[in-house]
Amino acid sequence: MKRVMSIADLLAANPHMGVPNDSFSRTLLLNLSPMPWHQFFNEAKPVTLAASASRQVVVQWPQLGQEQSNMGRCAIVDGVAMGTLLLTDLDNIIWSVLVDGTPVVGLDSIQGPFGVFIYPKPVLIPMVPSQLVQIVATNLTAVAIPLVTAYLMGRSFPTDPSA
């Protein structure tokens, strides 16, 4: 039987980390590596980005209608990618990654390509139960841009692995 790392194991391996002082931090630390109880998600969606500078959701997790199945589960988003059919369109789009409508620091104003779909850009975005992560795009031109695609990958897990 495979042994699951404990907080003591993590602290012994990373003494500079300090002791986590809340249950979310402890849960997150115990789930940084993939575990048998994780549910993985891979969300990708192509859209036609409407003209003019209005922000449009390209992809989100959990998907609309799936929110109830993810209640009581934390999540880690660990990869994102964004792209277009034509490379010439990349300069006309500003991308942002949002968690509950708030931009993620460092991922709030991306212009140009960011990750590729077979090798997404590694990120670490921890999420508490019932949070929503979205990749949004803003078209800076007066014409619609077809086949704008974004990709989110990660895993969700119960706040208590024994549950």
N, C-alpha and C positions, 0 to 999 in steps of 0.2 A: 504494500500500500504506500502510495506517495505521501510524504509528510508535507503539510502546509506550513509555510513560515509563520512564526509568531512575531509579535511586536518586539520581544527580546531578541529574536534572530535578526530582525531588521536593524535594531539599534546596535547590535554587536558588529554587523557588517558595515554600518554607516554611523560611527560614533559622533560625527559632526552634526548629524541630523537633529538631535534633541528629542525629547519625549513629546509625542503628540498629546495635546491637552484637551481634545474633544473627540466625540465618537465619530464624527465625519472624517477627521484626519486619520484616525485609527483604521476606519473602514477603507479609506482610499489607499493607505499604505499597504494594507493586506491584500489589495486587489490590483496593485500595479502590474504584476505579472499575470498572464492569463491563467485562470483557474477553471476547474470542471463545471462550476455553477454559473459561469458567465454566458450571457446570450449576446452573440456578436451581431452587429448591424453594419450594413453596407448600403448606403442610400445614394443614388445618383439619379439625376433627372435633367433632361434637356428641355429648354423653354425657348420661346421667341421673346427676346427682351424688347419691351415696348419703347417707342421713341420718347424723347425728352427725359429730363433729369428726375425721374421719380424712381424711388427705391422699390425693387421687385424681389420677392422671395424666389430663389432658384431651387433650393432643396432645404429640407428641415428634418430633424429627428426629435421626438417621434413624429411619424407621419400623422396627418389629420385622421382622426378616428381611432388611432392606436394609443391615445394618451392613457386610457384606463388600464391597458395591459402593462404599462410601465410605472404605475403608481407604486410608491414604496421601494423603488429601485434607484440606486445611484448609477452613474455612468461615467465613462472616460472616453472622450473623443480623442483618438490618437493619430488621425490622418485626415488631411483635406487636399482636394485638388480642384482647380477651376480652369476652364478653357473655353475656346470658341472654335467653330468650324474653320473660319478664316483667320490667320494670324494677324492680318491687317486690322481686325476688329478689336484686338486686345488693348490697344491704346485708347479706345473709346469707352472702356468699361472700368468702373471703380467697384471693387469687391469689398465686402465686409463680412466678418463672422460675428454673429450676435448670440448671446445667451440671455434669454428672456427680454429681448429687445435692447440689451446693453452691449455695445461693441466690446470685443475681447481685445485687450491692450496688445498692440503689435500686429493685430489682424483686422484693423479697423479702416484701412484706406489702402488697399492693394491695387496697384495698376500693373497690368502685364500678366504673363503666365505665372502660375503658382502651383507647383507640384504637377505631376502627370498622373493619369488615371491608373496606370499599372504600378507606379511608385508614388503614392501620395506623399505630400510634404508632412513629415512627422511634427505633431503638435501634442500638447498635453492640456486638455481642457476638462477639468473635473466638474461633474454636475451632481447636484443634490436631487432627490426625488421630485418629480413633476416639473423639472426645468425643461425648456425648449431651446434647442440650438438650431440656428438658421445660417445659411450662406445667402446673402443678398447681393444684388448687383444694381448698379446705376448706369444707365445708358447716357452718354454725354452728347450723342448726336441727335439729329432731327428725324432719323429713319430707324425703323426697327432692325434689330440684329437677330438673325435666325440661329438656331442650334447653339445656344449658350448653355453650358453644362457645368454642374458642380457636383462634387462627390464628398461624402462624409463617411468615415469608418470609425468604429470603436466598439465598445462592449458595455453592457449594463449588468448589474449584479445587485442582489438584495443587500439592504443595509446590514443585515445579520446573515452571514453565510450559512448558519445552521437552519435558517428558515426555509 
